[in-house]
Amino acid sequence: MKVLIAFIVGCVIGGFCTYVINTINPDFFTIRILDDDECSDPVYAIEMKNQLLTVSGEQIQTEFNAIADKEAFFFVMPPLDGSEEYTYKVHAKYSDCKEIVTSERIVKRGWVLYESIRNGEITHKIRAR
């Protein structure tokens, strides 16, 4: 019984410590893409030096969004190489519109980024750090 109680207390303390450490210095960053263009079958990609992440099909939210017609989330875990800043590009591909590619953008761990697509252009905002 004492072992079980010690195990549970250890899990609670370990979980709390992990939460606090990740809150203070998270290892990931988040990109939210809000697409208000009338294009069909979108595929969104985040291109980094050694990573390419894509979201398509059912991974894209298309209902109950008052801000845009389509919405995609990326939770990006960059390599743990000690770097503070990373660069990325956003790609938006469609079946009936021209592909859109941004210039390189700089991001740091822990940032929350918003990419908005309107009229064939992608605009960028950093919402939180």
Buried (B, 14 or more C-beta within 10 A) or exposed (E): EEEEEEEEEEEEEEEEEEEEEEEEEEEEBBBBBBBBBEBEEBBBBBBBEEEEBBBEEEEBBEEEEEEBBBBBEBEBEBEEEEEEEBEBBBBBBBEEBEEBEBEEBEBEBBBBBBBBBEEEEBEBEBEEE
